[in-house]
Amino acid sequence: MKRRTFVLISLAALGLVLVSFFIMGFSRLALPYRTARMLAAPTMGLGALLTAVAMVQSLLSVTGIRPLEAEE
């Protein structure tokens, strides 16, 4: 994996988690808590998945199994 791809995955994960909090917060203004959680769950789940992918990639890079490739 290239460094740029790793950074983009990390930023996308952070963005999705933030969007999830915004969705939940603004939907709580008009909807019950349970419904707000259900609306925010897909983006939070995808953000968690991308975070796990970035974590596994960073562990592989640190151990030297699959180092990050430099940009050319």
JONOR-V735720 format. One record per helix or strand. SS is the DSSP state (@ for helix, = for strand). FROM is the first residue (numbers start at 1). TO is the last residue. Records with the same first field share a line. If there is no record, write none. Layout:
SS = FROM-TO  FROM-TO
This chain:
= = 2-2  69-69
@ = 3-27  33-63
